[in-house]
Amino acid sequence: MNEERRLRYLRAKPIALAALDLAEAERERYVVATCGGDEILRNEVCWMLEAAEATVGSISLPRLAVATEAVGSTISATGSSGYRILRRLGEGGGGVVYLAERSMGEGTPDELRQHVAIKFLHAGGIPGREPSRRFAEERRILATLNHPNIAHLIDGGTTSDGRSFLALEYVQGERIDSWCERQGLPLRERVALFLKVCAAVHYAHQHLVIHRDLKPGNILVTDEGEPKLLDFGIARLLDHVGGVAATQTQTGMRSLTLAYASPEQLRGRPLGTGADVWSLGVVLYQLVCGVRPFGDGDEVSPVSLSQAIDTGKLLPPSRRLRKSGAMSLRREVPADIDAIVMKALRRDPCQRYAGVDALAADLQRYLAARPVRARHGAAWYRTQLFLRRHAVGASVAALVLAMLVGFAAQRAQQVRRLELERDKTAAIAGFLQNLFENADPTHAHGSKVTVREVLDRGAATLMSRRDIAAPVRVSLLLSMGRAYNQLGLGGQAIPLLREARALQVTYAAGVLERGQVLAALGRAYSTVINLPAAIPLDREAMALLAQAPGDHADEILRVRINLLYDELGGSAETAGSIARQLRQVLAQLDARAVPDRELHLQAEAVLAMAQGSMNDDAEAIASARKALGEAQQLYVKDDPALVYYRFVLALVSMRQDPAGSVQLFRRAIADYDRQVGAVGPGMSGLLTYFGVALTRLGSLPDARDALERSARLTRSFARESPDFQLYTLTELAKVYVAMGRSAAAAALLQPQLGRLDRRARSGLPWARDNRASALVVLGEAALARGDAASAAGRFGAAQAQMGAQGAREMPDAWGRALAGLGEAALLDRHPGLAAQWLARLTEFNRTSKALPTDPRALDAMLLDTRLQQARGGLVRAAAAGPSPGAPAWSRDCRRGTAGSPLLDGALMPAAAAVDSPAPPCHDAALVVAEKATGGTGAGH
């Protein structure tokens, strides 16, 4: 054959092969469209088609009825079960496949029905012996194969009307490439799935069967994620001696799928297992980068596709992705996979993998981070993989290697010395890390002062050193930050953890380490009560920990509990949502076979805080007592964690049992002072809420002392926690007013108005409440000095700050503002206006269902009495004494009895005669109080 004839033959051959797969009515139209105006090429194709038709003989085969006639019919087979055809599944060059129901033992108690895929020769196929012979050979081949990833043969034979059939396992699944894309499988999981396909193909090769038509359409993945290999319709048995299948006729060749066919298949040469290796390489290429290596797309002609497979340029998967601009995190293809795919797709079968088992072995080496044989990587490549597999022992191995080659060249000696110094530093760092971890109070069993001293000394040393490798420094900084958090010293932890976060940018820190640093930093901001900084850090930490390899469920749950605890600064609706989430967490922990007791009691304590924020005091106290009881069983007697749980119980008991709350606070403060020291936000938080409890109890001098001491401590961390400092100063100013020191209260809060305004503009609920409370106190101070105009302005501004929800969320402050406006009107000699404010206050108390013991009820009584005094009814009011149902408690807890315009003259005897403690007041304490001492809780 001359060169021109040979080229024409090569162009015509794939067109003829594709045309043979079409029905006769469609062939001519396809040939004309494909050949265009090339008459010589079209004549060559027609000649090939005629030759193919002539070679198959003229023996007619039984034909299956058309699909519409077959569906619903029943097939009876000689010596086998009956089959009822349900619907058509598909067809190919070799036959038509239907879904059928197989019945065995019909009409008996043991009747069994099974779905199968039943295959018949194609009704429109080429008549002759070859299709029948192939069909029989497929049956023989399938009968020899029994593998979990190969659709197995169930039955076969001839129907009662003479039609040959195969009954196969019915696989309900999705082609492997579509399934991987829909599931969004990462590369490693795709490779693991592909290895199961390789195992099935290798099993077939071991039984001397080559598939010859491996493609995604013949590999289905079930709902359980298991691949199944289908369609051995053009498979061939290998020669037992040569390991090669017999040369195929033109008719046999036409059943291949061109895009996945090997070069030797296109050339009509004898085939070995290398043909299946090639096809598997094409499938792997497609799984890796989403496109086929040759002629991807529906518009590629068979001629160009055949030429591309035979002689075209083949790009590695990674370069194909870069060229198409489809790079993404999931699509990054490592060099090892490139090498494996390219070896499987070498055109010379002798240069490919010797078998599918060799291909699978290389893929398993990739998954195990071992050198793949296809790559022939240099020494550094193998070293990188070794270090990845043995990260812990890598430094020791490097040291040993440095000692063994100690007499090499000068450059090598310098490298070895650097490695030796690095290993020495790592050893010292490991010792220090162990020391700091043991300083954690959970392990130290009460050695708090020693722990703090060790931490302070270690932190100062570490922050001043720059000769420790960044990953080692980060590990040490994280350990010390966690230990500081355990002691409630978040202010000391924050600079260490910030430094750790900055260092992580200088090297490829893993997601687990980054998540742990963020979680510790979020906890540190929680202990200094900087909620705007803590909340986003907690959320980011949870996201990173969820991405980290391994099981970190408990660590994520710990951060989630801390996040819920930080979010308690919101409204009552927020507290209700948080309470529901915490109950879900507790139920999740209770459902475990071995519950984490520490996480359980942490969630229980935060639930108590949420219930307190919802004014559900009974439930809050029950939850807090339960948490404290669990903590006393879990921790030793002097463990600082008990301070935190005792504090929670004291806080939620403040309204119902102020005397008991005060005693709990005294115990917690004494323990914290002895174990940690009178420093930081932990002690400040205890003192502030101790002062609030003392105020409710009427112990104003003690309350003043506690709040003044706390105010001094807040100066050291005011930058990190401005809202807590402003809250403490406002509570102290309230006590000053109650003690008749209105000038001192004004002097304390007046310089803070600018900060209060700026913080309120941040939108944080606590900051808004602080400003409203401070304005009310300043209004009361203005009343005390007789400045009605200033007082009215302050009270009005407070109401504006509280907004439409103020009456519901801050009823005490709202009532005080209404009463203050009435008092200001009286002071300004406007009794009519005062009466209007009294009416509004009375209506507010009625709609909010205020109890006679509520502060705003006393406000209404006092304002009414002052109004009567202004109208000349003072004598009658004094003679009558307290009205029935009037609250039997002293207002000393909120306004002074000496020098106050609110308690004077005839009211003084009645007020002095009442000595019961103040009733509960709505207060920001139960919303955010835990932030001040949260660091004392285990795990927080």
Residue pairs with C-beta under 8 A, 6 or more apart in sequence:
1 9
8 40
8 41
8 44
9 44
10 306
10 307
11 41
11 44
11 303
12 41
12 44
12 45
12 48
13 48
13 266
13 306
14 258
14 266
14 302
14 303
14 305
14 306
15 31
15 34
15 35
15 41
15 45
15 302
15 303
16 45
16 48
16 49
16 52
16 250
17 250
17 253
17 254
17 256
17 258
17 302
18 30
18 34
18 258
18 302
19 27
19 30
19 31
19 45
19 49
20 27
20 49
20 52
20 93
20 126
20 250
20 251
20 254
21 93
21 254
21 255
22 30
23 124
24 124
27 49
31 42
31 45
31 46
31 49
32 42
34 45
34 301
34 302
34 303
35 41
35 42
35 45
48 250
51 250
52 126
52 250
52 251
52 254
53 126
55 249
55 250
55 251
56 126
56 127
56 128
56 129
56 130
56 251
57 127
57 128
57 129
57 130
58 127
58 128
59 127
59 128
59 129
60 127
61 121
61 125
61 127
61 128
61 131
61 132
62 161
62 162
62 163
62 164
63 123
64 70
64 96
64 120
64 121
64 123
64 163
65 73
65 123
66 123
67 88
67 96
67 98
70 85
70 88
70 98
71 85
71 86
71 87
71 88
71 98
72 84
72 85
72 86
73 84
73 85
74 82
74 83
74 84
74 85
75 82
75 83
75 84
75 85
75 100
75 118
75 159
75 165
76 82
76 159
76 160
77 83
77 155
77 157
77 158
77 159
77 160
77 165
78 157
78 158
78 159
78 160
79 157
80 155
80 157
80 167
81 102
81 103
81 104
81 155
82 102
82 103
82 106
83 100
83 101
83 102
83 103
83 116
83 118
83 167
84 100
84 101
84 103
85 98
85 99
85 100
85 118
86 98
86 99
86 100
86 101
86 115
87 98
87 99
88 96
88 97
88 98
88 99
89 97
89 98
89 99
89 117
90 96
90 97
91 97
91 122
92 122
92 231
92 233
92 255
93 122
93 125
93 233
93 234
93 254
93 255
94 121
94 122
94 125
94 131
94 134
94 135
94 138
94 231
94 233
94 234
94 255
95 119
95 120
95 121
95 122
95 125
95 135
95 233
96 119
96 120
96 121
96 122
96 123
97 117
97 118
97 119
98 117
98 118
98 119
98 120
99 115
99 116
99 117
99 118
99 170
100 115
100 116
100 117
100 118
100 167
101 113
101 114
101 115
101 116
102 113
102 114
102 115
102 116
102 154
102 155
102 167
103 111
103 112
103 113
104 111
104 112
104 113
104 114
105 111
105 112
114 154
115 170
116 154
116 155
116 167
116 168
116 169
116 170
117 151
117 167
117 168
117 169
117 170
117 171
118 165
118 166
118 167
118 168
119 165
119 166
119 167
119 168
119 233
120 163
120 164
120 165
121 131
121 132
121 135
121 163
121 164
122 131
125 131
126 251
128 251
130 249
130 251
130 252
132 164
134 233
134 234
134 252
134 255
135 164
135 166
135 233
136 164
137 235
137 236
137 237
138 166
138 232
138 233
138 235
139 153
139 156
139 166
140 237
141 209
141 232
141 235
141 237
142 152
142 153
142 156
142 166
142 168
142 232
143 153
143 156
144 207
144 209
145 152
145 153
145 203
145 204
145 207
145 209
145 232
146 152
147 199
147 200
147 203
147 204
147 229
148 226
149 196
149 197
149 199
149 200
149 226
149 227
149 228
149 229
150 200
150 203
150 204
150 228
150 229
151 168
151 169
151 171
151 228
151 229
151 230
152 168
152 169
153 166
153 167
153 168
153 169
154 167
154 168
154 169
155 166
155 167
156 164
156 165
156 166
156 167
157 164
157 165
158 164
158 165
159 165
168 230
169 228
171 220
171 222
171 228
171 230
172 222
172 223
173 179
173 220
173 221
173 222
173 223
173 228
174 182
174 220
174 221
175 216
175 217
175 219
175 220
175 221
176 193
176 194
176 197
176 216
176 219
176 220
176 221
176 227
176 283
176 287
177 216
177 283
177 286
177 287
177 290
178 216
179 221
180 190
180 193
180 221
180 287
181 290
184 330
185 193
186 330
187 288
187 330
187 332
187 333
187 334
187 337
188 367
190 287
190 288
191 337
191 363
191 366
191 367
192 367
193 221
193 225
193 227
194 280
194 283
194 284
194 287
194 363
195 360
195 363
195 364
196 226
196 227
197 219
197 227
197 229
197 280
197 283
198 280
198 356
198 357
198 359
198 360
198 363
199 360
200 227
200 229
201 211
201 214
201 229
201 276
201 280
201 356
202 355
202 356
202 357
202 360
204 210
204 211
204 229
204 232
204 235
205 238
205 273
205 276
205 355
205 356
208 237
208 238
208 240
209 232
209 235
209 236
209 237
209 238
210 235
210 236
210 238
210 245
210 271
210 272
210 273
210 275
210 276
211 218
211 229
211 232
211 235
211 276
211 279
212 234
212 235
212 236
212 245
212 256
212 265
212 271
212 275
212 276
212 279
213 231
213 233
213 234
213 235
213 255
213 256
213 257
213 260
213 279
214 229
214 260
214 276
214 279
214 280
214 283
215 257
215 259
215 260
215 279
215 282
215 283
216 283
216 286
217 257
218 229
218 230
218 231
219 227
219 228
219 229
219 230
219 283
220 227
220 228
220 230
221 227
221 228
222 228
233 255
234 252
234 255
234 256
236 245
236 246
236 248
236 271
237 245
238 244
238 245
238 272
238 273
239 245
239 246
243 272
243 273
244 270
244 271
244 272
245 270
245 271
245 272
246 270
247 268
247 269
247 270
248 268
248 271
250 268
253 265
253 268
256 265
258 266
258 302
258 305
258 306
258 309
259 282
259 292
259 294
259 295
259 305
260 279
260 282
260 283
260 292
261 278
261 279
261 309
262 271
262 274
262 275
262 278
262 279
262 309
262 349
263 278
263 309
263 310
263 347
264 270
264 271
264 274
264 275
264 349
265 271
265 275
266 306
266 309
266 310
267 310
272 349
273 355
273 356
274 349
274 350
274 352
275 349
276 356
277 344
277 349
277 352
277 353
277 355
277 356
277 359
278 344
278 345
278 349
278 352
280 344
280 356
280 359
281 341
281 343
281 344
281 345
281 352
281 359
282 292
282 293
282 294
282 345
284 340
284 341
284 344
285 291
285 292
285 293
285 317
285 341
285 345
286 292
286 293
288 317
288 333
288 337
288 341
289 317
289 318
289 320
289 321
289 326
289 331
289 333
290 326
290 331
291 320
291 324
293 314
293 315
293 320
293 345
294 305
294 308
294 309
294 312
294 314
295 304
295 305
295 308
295 309
310 347
314 342
314 345
315 323
316 333
316 338
316 341
316 342
317 333
317 337
317 338
317 341
318 332
318 333
318 334
318 335
318 337
318 338
321 327
321 331
321 333
334 366
335 375
336 366
336 372
336 374
336 375
337 366
339 372
339 374
339 375
340 359
340 362
340 363
340 366
340 372
340 374
340 375
342 374
343 351
343 352
343 353
343 362
343 374
344 352
344 353
344 359
345 352
346 352
353 359
353 362
353 374
358 373
361 373
362 372
362 373
362 374
365 371
365 372
365 373
366 372
368 389
369 385
369 388
369 389
370 385
370 389
371 377
371 381
371 382
371 385
375 381
386 394
387 394
390 397
395 419
395 422
395 423
395 426
396 423
398 419
398 422
398 423
399 419
399 420
399 423
402 415
402 416
402 417
402 419
402 420
403 416
405 412
405 416
406 413
406 416
408 416
422 469
425 467
425 468
425 469
425 472
426 469
426 472
429 468
429 469
429 472
429 473
429 475
429 476
432 458
432 476
433 475
433 476
433 479
435 454
435 458
436 454
436 455
436 458
436 476
436 479
436 480
436 483
437 443
437 479
437 483
438 444
439 447
439 450
439 451
439 454
439 455
439 483
440 451
440 482
440 483
440 486
441 447
441 448
441 451
441 483
441 486
441 487
441 639
441 640
441 641
441 675
442 486
442 639
442 641
442 938
444 450
444 451
445 636
445 638
445 639
446 636
446 637
446 638
446 639
446 640
446 675
448 487
448 640
448 675
448 676
448 677
449 675
449 676
449 677
451 483
451 487
452 487
452 489
452 676
452 677
455 480
455 483
455 484
455 487
455 492
456 492
458 476
458 480
459 480
459 492
459 496
462 468
462 473
462 476
462 477
462 480
462 496
463 495
463 496
463 499
468 476
470 503
470 504
470 506
470 507
471 507
471 509
473 499
473 500
473 503
474 500
474 503
474 504
474 509
474 513
474 517
477 496
477 497
477 499
477 500
477 503
478 497
478 500
478 513
478 516
478 517
478 520
480 493
480 496
481 493
481 496
481 497
481 500
481 517
481 520
481 521
481 524
482 493
482 520
484 490
484 492
484 493
484 496
484 524
485 493
485 520
485 523
485 524
485 527
485 935
485 940
486 640
486 935
486 938
487 640
487 676
487 682
487 935
487 936
488 527
488 640
488 644
488 672
488 676
488 680
488 681
488 682
488 683
488 933
488 934
488 935
488 936
489 527
489 676
489 679
489 680
489 682
489 935
490 523
490 524
490 525
490 526
490 527
490 528
490 680
490 681
490 720
490 935
491 524
491 527
491 528
491 680
491 681
491 716
491 717
491 720
492 680
493 520
493 521
493 523
493 524
493 527
494 521
494 524
494 525
494 528
494 720
497 517
497 520
497 521
497 524
498 521
500 517
501 517
501 518
501 521
504 513
504 514
504 517
510 548
511 544
511 545
511 547
511 548
512 544
512 545
512 548
512 549
512 550
512 552
514 544
515 540
515 541
515 542
515 543
515 544
515 545
515 547
515 548
515 552
515 555
516 541
516 545
516 555
518 537
518 538
518 540
518 541
518 544
519 537
519 538
519 541
519 542
519 545
519 555
519 558
519 559
519 562
521 537
522 533
522 534
522 535
522 537
522 538
522 541
522 559
522 562
522 563
522 566
523 534
523 562
523 935
523 940
525 531
525 533
525 534
525 537
525 720
526 534
526 562
526 565
526 566
526 931
526 934
526 935
526 940
527 681
527 682
527 931
527 934
527 935
527 940
528 681
528 717
528 720
528 721
528 724
529 681
529 685
529 721
529 723
529 724
529 928
529 931
529 932
530 720
530 721
531 566
531 567
531 569
531 723
531 764
531 766
531 928
531 931
532 762
532 764
533 720
534 562
534 566
535 563
535 566
535 567
538 559
538 560
538 562
538 563
538 566
539 563
541 559
542 556
542 559
542 560
542 563
545 552
545 555
545 556
545 559
546 552
546 556
554 596
554 599
557 585
557 588
557 589
557 599
558 599
558 602
558 939
560 585
561 582
561 585
561 599
561 602
561 603
561 606
562 940
564 578
564 581
564 582
564 606
564 610
565 606
565 609
565 930
565 931
565 934
565 940
566 931
567 574
567 578
568 574
568 575
568 578
568 606
568 609
568 610
568 613
568 927
568 928
568 930
569 764
569 765
569 766
569 927
569 928
569 931
570 765
570 927
571 765
571 805
571 809
572 613
572 614
572 615
572 808
572 809
575 610
575 611
575 613
575 614
575 927
576 610
576 614
578 606
578 610
579 607
579 610
579 611
579 614
582 603
582 606
582 607
582 610
583 607
585 603
586 600
586 603
586 604
586 607
589 595
589 596
589 599
589 600
589 603
590 600
597 630
597 634
598 634
598 938
598 939
599 939
600 630
601 627
601 630
601 631
601 634
601 645
601 938
602 627
602 937
602 938
602 939
602 940
604 623
604 626
604 627
604 630
605 623
605 624
605 627
605 644
605 645
605 648
605 930
605 937
606 930
607 623
608 620
608 621
608 623
608 624
608 627
608 648
608 649
608 652
609 620
609 648
609 651
609 652
609 926
609 929
609 930
611 617
611 619
611 620
611 623
611 652
612 620
612 651
612 652
612 926
613 926
613 927
615 922
615 926
617 652
617 653
617 655
617 656
617 920
618 656
620 652
620 926
621 649
621 652
621 653
621 656
623 652
624 645
624 648
624 649
624 651
624 652
624 653
625 649
627 645
627 648
627 649
628 642
628 645
628 646
628 648
628 649
631 641
631 642
631 645
631 938
632 642
634 938
635 641
635 642
635 938
638 671
638 675
639 938
640 671
640 672
640 675
640 676
640 936
641 936
641 937
641 938
642 671
643 668
643 671
643 672
643 675
643 686
643 933
643 936
644 933
644 934
644 935
644 936
644 937
644 938
644 940
645 937
646 664
646 667
646 668
646 671
647 664
647 665
647 668
647 685
647 686
647 689
647 930
647 933
647 936
648 930
649 664
650 661
650 662
650 664
650 665
650 668
650 689
650 693
651 661
651 689
651 925
651 926
651 929
651 930
652 926
653 660
653 661
653 664
654 661
654 689
654 692
654 693
654 696
654 920
654 925
654 926
655 696
655 919
655 920
655 921
656 920
658 693
658 696
658 697
658 917
658 918
659 697
659 917
661 693
662 690
662 693
662 694
662 697
662 699
665 686
665 689
665 690
665 693
666 690
668 686
668 933
669 683
669 686
669 687
669 690
672 682
672 683
672 686
672 933
672 936
673 683
676 682
676 683
676 936
677 683
678 713
679 713
679 716
680 713
680 716
680 717
680 935
681 713
681 714
681 717
681 721
681 724
681 932
681 933
681 935
682 932
682 933
682 935
682 936
683 710
683 713
684 710
684 713
684 714
684 717
684 724
684 728
684 932
685 710
685 724
685 929
685 931
685 932
685 933
686 932
686 933
687 706
687 707
687 709
687 710
687 713
688 706
688 707
688 710
688 724
688 727
688 728
688 731
688 929
688 932
689 925
689 929
689 932
690 706
691 702
691 703
691 704
691 706
691 707
691 710
691 731
691 732
691 735
692 703
692 731
692 923
692 925
694 700
694 702
694 703
694 706
695 703
695 731
695 734
695 735
695 738
695 893
695 918
696 893
696 917
696 918
696 920
696 921
697 917
697 918
698 890
698 892
698 893
698 917
698 918
700 735
700 738
700 739
700 892
700 893
701 739
703 735
704 732
704 735
704 736
704 739
707 728
707 731
707 732
707 735
708 732
710 728
711 725
711 728
711 729
711 732
714 721
714 724
714 725
714 728
715 725
718 725
721 931
722 755
722 759
723 759
723 764
723 766
723 767
723 770
723 928
724 928
724 931
724 932
726 752
726 755
726 756
726 759
726 767
726 770
726 774
727 766
727 770
727 924
727 928
729 748
729 749
729 752
729 774
730 749
730 770
730 773
730 774
730 777
732 748
733 744
733 745
733 746
733 748
733 749
733 774
733 777
733 778
733 781
734 745
734 773
734 777
734 894
736 742
736 744
736 745
736 748
737 745
737 777
737 780
737 781
737 784
737 894
737 895
737 896
738 892
738 893
738 894
738 895
738 896
739 896
740 784
740 896
740 897
740 898
740 899
740 900
741 896
742 780
742 781
742 784
742 785
742 896
742 899
742 900
743 781
743 785
745 777
745 778
745 780
745 781
746 778
746 781
746 782
746 785
749 774
749 777
749 778
749 781
750 778
752 774
753 774
756 767
756 770
756 771
756 774
757 771
759 767
759 770
759 771
760 767
760 768
760 770
760 771
760 801
765 927
766 924
766 927
766 928
768 801
768 802
769 802
769 809
769 810
769 813
769 924
770 924
771 801
772 798
772 801
772 802
772 806
772 810
772 813
773 798
773 810
773 813
773 924
775 794
775 795
775 797
775 798
775 801
776 794
776 795
776 798
776 813
776 816
776 817
776 820
778 794
779 790
779 791
779 792
779 793
779 794
779 795
779 798
779 817
779 820
779 824
780 791
780 816
780 820
780 895
782 788
782 790
782 791
782 794
783 791
783 820
783 823
783 824
783 827
783 901
783 902
784 896
784 899
784 900
784 901
786 827
786 901
788 824
788 825
788 827
788 828
789 824
789 828
791 820
791 823
791 824
791 827
792 820
792 821
792 824
792 825
792 828
794 820
795 817
795 818
795 820
795 821
795 824
796 817
796 821
798 813
798 817
799 806
799 814
799 817
802 809
802 810
802 813
802 814
802 817
806 813
806 814
807 814
807 844
807 848
808 848
809 922
810 922
811 844
811 848
811 850
811 854
811 856
811 922
812 854
812 855
812 856
812 921
812 922
812 923
813 922
814 844
814 856
815 841
815 844
815 845
815 850
815 854
815 855
815 856
815 859
815 860
816 855
816 856
816 859
816 894
818 837
818 840
818 841
818 844
818 856
818 859
819 837
819 841
819 856
819 859
819 860
819 862
819 863
821 837
822 833
822 834
822 837
822 838
822 841
822 863
822 866
822 867
823 834
823 863
823 866
823 901
823 902
825 831
825 833
825 834
825 837
826 834
826 863
826 866
826 867
826 870
827 901
831 867
831 870
831 871
834 863
834 866
834 867
834 870
835 867
837 863
838 860
838 863
838 864
838 867
841 856
841 859
841 860
841 863
842 860
844 850
844 856
845 854
845 856
845 857
845 860
848 856
850 856
850 857
851 857
851 919
852 885
852 886
852 887
853 887
853 888
853 889
853 919
854 887
854 919
854 920
855 894
855 918
855 919
855 921
857 887
858 886
858 887
858 889
858 891
861 883
861 886
861 887
862 891
862 902
862 903
862 907
865 877
865 907
866 902
868 874
868 876
868 877
869 877
869 905
869 906
874 905
874 906
875 906
877 906
878 906
881 910
882 888
882 910
882 914
887 914
887 919
888 914
888 916
889 914
889 915
889 916
889 917
889 918
889 919
890 897
890 911
890 912
890 914
890 915
890 916
890 918
891 897
891 902
891 903
891 911
893 917
893 918
894 918
895 902
895 903
896 903
897 903
897 908
897 911
897 912
903 911
934 940
